């Protein structure tokens, strides 16, 4: 059922677009009365005659009283300011008055979103998700491939709720690697300001599989510059309350956004390949993390694309890094083939040796003793954001 708020008689075309079971209401006050009578109702469509300010105030109230109810507003015309205002208030979708197919799609998205939102009251008491950030200061090491496969492995066919965040704001590849359409991206979180909550953030997510959601990187040129680093703090705080695991894919550079993610993470996964440049960059990364007082107990090193034929062994890498490798992922062309098909190999072929290596590492992420060590290490770590210590700006420092 859908509640339609329209002061005038809605057109037959609008009723037909919304489908059977439309419940009309002439005012938002009447909508509130209907919602009290219908505790399972999840969708309210606000007609174009209702002012945007009135619809926004209604949506703000619902965020506190009925956060599972989505509001879709039909507008005489759309513009960027109205969209930002609606997002901040908690209106899930704005649709042009003549766009009936778009209205149908918006209502369907809102319904799916209501089904996927995990409210704190539904979670186990005191539970909190873990944030895992994957980083390499050298591009081309396979961060996105590892991030997508680790997220799929942790998801375990729906056993756990996982969110994959693409923090490579300028050149993120999560959307294309999973063949997702980025209707909403991380830049849309900026409009929420101080009103960021689970309901609002859930509206930014793109579903890959039920229970495996993605927060995608911006796609428009210049949008990366619009995302302040402080947004990352708020996003990760909200996401860890919604999901069991949050996996963060990062760009190959130390910028303030990445440092905020590292600050807000329970564990850091540092990636390298068996080549001299990648190992050298990881050695510099380890020195930088030590300089910034990140606890060593919060990090794991993964050797990706291990291949005996290249002349650099895992032992050579450990000796150069003066650190142990937590996981070794073999080089295999099937990983690239799966990537090109838009399905992580860990989800497509769970018994593949690459999938097994990632699953073995994910077991460490799930291990309670690791979580306890991480909490103890973070409790002793400095609390001041590291980006400000170094004077790192929005563009950050990229290694060769």
N, C-alpha and C positions, 0 to 999 in steps of 0.2 A: 504494500500500500504506500501511496505517496500523498502527502498533504500539500495542496496547492493554495498559496495565499494570493488571491486576486480580488481586488475590490469590485471589479466588473465581471460580467459573465465571460469566462474563458472561451476561446474559440474551439470549435470542434477539432481543428487540426492540432491544437495544443493538447487537448484531452487525449486524442488518439496517439500522439507522440509519447505521452507519459504512460500509456497503457491502462489496463483494467485496474480498478480499485483506487482511482483518484478520489481524494477526499477534499472538497473545496472548503475554503475558509476566507471570508471577506476581509479580515484584519489579522494582524499578528497576535493581537490579544486572544482572538478565537483559536489561533494556532496553538498558543500556550495551553488553552483549555483542552484541546484535543490531545496534546502530548501528555497531559496528566492522565487522560483516560486511556491512552495507548502507550504503555511503558516499553513496548518492543519496537515502536516506530523508529525508523532510522533516516528518513529523508524528508526535507521540506524544500519545496520549490517556491521562490518568491517572485511574483509577477513584476512586469516592468513598471506598473503604476505605483508600486511601493518605492518610496525614496531610499536611496542608498544608505543614508545616515540611519534611517529607521531599521533597515535590514542589518546593518552592521551592529547596531546596538542589540538587536535580537540575537545575532550570532555570538556576540561577546557573552551574553547571559547563558546561552546554551553551552559554551565551553566550560562553564562552571557547574551547571546543573545537569546537562545531558550531553556529555562530550561525544557520545557515539552517534548523535543525530547530526547529519550533514546538511548544510544549507547551500543550495544552488540558486543563484540570483540571475534572473533574466533582465537584461538592460537594453534600453533603446539604442545605446551606442557604447562602444568599449574604448577605453584609453588607458594609458600606462598608469596614470595617477589613480584612476578608479580601481584598477587591478591591485596596485600596491596597498591601497586603503582597505580593500576587501580582504586581502591576505592577512593584513595585520589584525583585522577584526575576527578572522576565523571563518569567513565565507570560503567554502572550498572551491567553488567554480563560478565564473562569470560567463554568461552566454548571450550572444546577440539575439535580439527578439526574433529575427527572421531565420535563425540557424536552428531549425528543429532537429536535424540529425546530430548537430553538436550538442543539443540539449539532452538527447537520448544518451549519447556517450558520456556526458558529464554526470548524469544521474547514475549510470552504471558504475562509473569510477568511484563515485561517492559511496555507493552501496558496498562495493568491494573494500573500500577503505574502512568503512565502519566495521566490517567483518574482521579486518586484519589488525585493528588497533588493539594493543595489549594495555589495558588500564592497570594502574597500580593495584587496585582492589582485586584484580584477577590474578595478580602475581603472588608468589609465595611471600609470606611476611618477611620483610627485611632482605629480600633477594635483590641483587644488583648485578647487572651484566658486566662483562670484562671487555676492555678495549685493547685491541692488538694492532699496533702500527707497524707497517712493513716499509723499510727504508733502504735505499742504496744511493750513494752520492754519484754513481755512474749510471748513465742511461743505458738501456738495452740489456740489463741483467735479468729481466723477467719478473719485475715487481708485480705488474698487473696480472700476469699469468699465475704467479704464486698466490696473489690476493684472491683472485676468483676461485682458484682451486681450494685454497684453505677455507674460504667462506662456504663452498659447497660441501667440503668434508665436515666442517663443524655443524652445518645444517643437518647432515645425516638423514636425508630424505624426510625432513620435517620433525625430527626428534628434538631439535632446538631451533629457536628463533634467532636469525642472524641478519645483520645489516652490513652491507659492503659500501663504504664511503669512498668516493673518488675525490681525493684532495689535490690531484694534479689539475688545478683550476684552469690553466691555459691549454694543456695538451692531454687531458684525461682520455683514457682508452677503454674504460670499463663498459661504457654504453656500446661501443662498436664490438668489443670482444664478446659480449653477451647478446648482441643484436637487439638492443633495447632502443625504444624511441624516447628520447629525453624531453617529455612534455614539461616537466618541472625539474629544476636543477638546484644546486646548492646556492646559486645567486638569489633564488626566490626566498631563501631564509632571511635575507637582510631586511625585507619589508616587515617581518614580524617584530623586530626590535626587542623590547623588553617583554613582549607578550608570547615569547616562544614557549610552547608546551608540547606535550605528546600529540595532541589533536592536530595542531598546526604542522608539526614536523611530519606526521604521518601523511599529510597531504602532499609532501614533496617527494615521497618515495615512489620508486618504480619497481614493480614486482617482477622478479625473474622466475621464481617458483613460490608456491604458497609457503610463507614462513621465511623466505629468503628475499629480502628487500634490498634495493640499491638507492643510494643518494648520489646522483650523477653530477659530474662536473659541468660547468657552464659550457654552452656551445656557441654563443654569439661573441664575435670579436669585442674585446674591451670589458666583457662581463667579469673576467677574473679580477680586474682592478677594483671592482665595486664591492668585493667581499672583504670586510675588515677582519683582522685576525681574531678579534674578540668573539666573533660569531662562532668560531670553532670551539671555544670553551663551552658556550651555551649548548651547541648542537650535541657534543659528545656527552654532556651531562644529561640531556634529555634522552638521547639514544640508549645510554646504558640502563636507563630505567624502563625502556621498552623492549629490549632484546637481551638474549642470553650472551651473545657475542657481537661485538662491533669490530669489523676488520677495516682498517684504514689504508688505502693505497696512496702513496705520496709521489711528488715529483722528485727528480734527482738533484735536489738542492736544499741547503739549509736556508729556509726563509722563516719568517715569524709564524706563518700558518703551520708549517711542519713542526716547529718547536712547540707551538701550542698543543698540537696533536701528541707529541712525545710527552709533554707535561701531563696530559690528560689520559695517558695510556697506562694499562696495567703491565703490558709487556711490549718490548721492542724486538722486531724480527729484522735482522740486518743481513742483507743479501749480497753475495758475491759470485762471480764466475771464475773458473780456473784459467784466468789470464792475468798477466802482470799488472795491467792498468787497473782492473777491477780490484785486485788484491791491494794494490797501493792505495786506492781511494778508500777502501774499507779500513785500512790501517789508520789513515788520517781521520776517518769518521770515528773510530774507537777513541782516538786521542781527543777529538773534539767533545765527545760525550763524557769522557773522563774530566775534561777541563770544565764542563758545565755541571759536573757533579751528579750526573745521572747514575744511579746505582747499577753496578754490573750484574746484580741478581735479576734485574728487570730485562735483560737482553739475551737473545739467542742468535747465533750465527748459522746461516744456511749456505751451503755450497750448492749452487744451482748449476745444472747442465754439466755435471761431473762426467769426464770422459778421459780414460787412461791414455788415449791417443794424442792428447794435446801436450803432454810432457810435464804437466803440473799436477801433482797428486794432492790428495786431501792432507797428507802429512806436511807437504811443502807449504800449503796454505796456513795450516795451524802454526807452523814454525814462523812464518812471516808475520802472522797476526799476533803471535804470542797468546793465543786464545783457542779454546776447543771449539770444534764444529759440532753443533747440536743435531744437524740433519744434512744428509747428502742426497740430492735429487739427481738421478741420472739424466744424461742427455738423450733425447728421443724425439724423432721427427713427428711421431703421432701426437705429441703435445701441441705442436704448431698446427697440425691438421685439425685437431679438435677445436683449438682457438679460432681457426678460420670458419668453422661450422657454427660458432657461437655457443658451444657447450663445453664447460670445463671437463677435462679428461677424468677428473676425480668423480664427476657425476655420470659421465658417459661410460667409463670403463673402470669401475671400482677395484677390479683385480689387477689392473695394469701396475707395473713396477713403480712408475712415477706416482700413481695414486696411492700405492701402499707406503711409499716414502713420506708423502704428505700426511697420510693418515697416522703414521707412526709419530710424526712431529706433533700433529694436532692432539694426540693423546697426552703429550706433555703440557699442552695448553689447558687441557681438561683436568690435569692432575691437581689435586687439592694441595699437595705440599708445595708445588710451584706457586700457586696462588698465595699461600701463606708467606713464602719467602718474598714474593713481590710486594705484598702489603707491608711487611716489616721493613723492606728496603726503602719503599716510598715514604714511610713514616719518618725516616731519618734524613730524607732528601730535602734540600732547600725548596721553599715554596714559591719564590719569586720567579716570574716567567723568564726563561733563559734568553728569549729574543731581545729583551730590553737590556740584558747584561752586555750583549755584543753590539747593540745598536743595529740589529738586523732589520732592514726595511722590508717593504712588500716584495721586492724582487729577490732579496736574499743573495746568497753566495753559492754559485754553482761550480763544482769541480770539473776538471777536464776529464 
